[in-house]
Amino acid sequence: MAVYIVMPKLGLTMKEGTLTKWLKKVGDKVSKGEEVAEVSTEKITNVVESPADGIVGKILVSEGAVVPVATPIGIILAEGEKLPVEDEAGPANTSPSTVAVQADRLETPAVEKNQEKFIKATPLARKIAKENNVDLSLIAGTGPGGRITEEDVRKYIENKLNVKKDSPAVVEEDTGSVKKVPMDNMRRVIAERMKNSWNSAPHVTENIKVDVTELVKFREELNKFADEKFTYTDLIAKACVLAIKRNPVINWSIEGEYIIQHEKINLGIAVALENGLIVPVIKDAGSKSLTEISKMIKDLSARARENRLSPEEIKDGTFTITNLGMYGIDSFTPIINPPESAILGVNTIYKEPAVVEDSISIRQVMMLSLSFDHRLIDGATAAKFLMDLKRILENPVMLAL
């Protein structure tokens, strides 16, 4: 029996995914559970496993295509089995209204053309399907008793055309100096989210200089005894948690005409990847010690770079930290990670002369840059948060409390 490989649902909110790469080709033997393709959604890439033992009989969706959840993307055949009625027009697709029904009947093989009489469909639906070379067995009917209607067929055809239109293809201009290529899925999502954030939230950025001389010493002492070394990001993350507890509005967000007052601090840590940025989230960071936060940052960051994060590990953040200090950046304006209302930019540590107790000494300092949504957070509120954060970082013993 022919079995469809389908676009999996990788998270509760996932509606569509991108077929990133086929790991098998037509004619390859596969075992049930063997990886056959890679798909991506948001910024996560996952593998699709074969639903049955057999042979890859046909690839229905080309690499780069964006298709709804539960859409058939390939066909597994038993050895010696012939392909069902082929859909020559391209990737099989379903409308959002038929996804659930389609998912329940994925293992039902497509029928041969001379068996179409067993499919419940109106005469006009059959006529349109025949004219457009559409396999009726791939369409879930919305008419009485599951009968396929004219509207079902037309919607199916329209969705297929949209998939083909939206599927990126490499376009190169042979001018000797210009090469035009489509965005990959990660860059497309980043671009859309950043545009929406900038257009919907009035960004204001406040900067504050922090004397981190004692913080540098504190870290050096910690690392003399720690099994795993603490980073500045670890220390700043813990300091942010303490400062947010003193200024809870920084952790809130706006949803329509409502203010969402989050009780838990879900701390996002931006991680730079080769082709973009991802923000894994430490859930309920307010209940965790400095050591626990440090271990989670290392674990999430490592798995982010290895593309092993689950969709749940990059959602529900309430505040984000992005660190460019290792690149020598003195100050920048980070863009808020929606639906959050604030993001902290961490800059490089540098030395400068300063007056301490009526004498000049060399101190280690760092600028912190807080961008916030002015619809919710006032300038004075943001300034108080930064002052509290500065006080904690300049007195790092507070991080152990």
Disulfide bonds with the S-S distance in Angstrom:
none
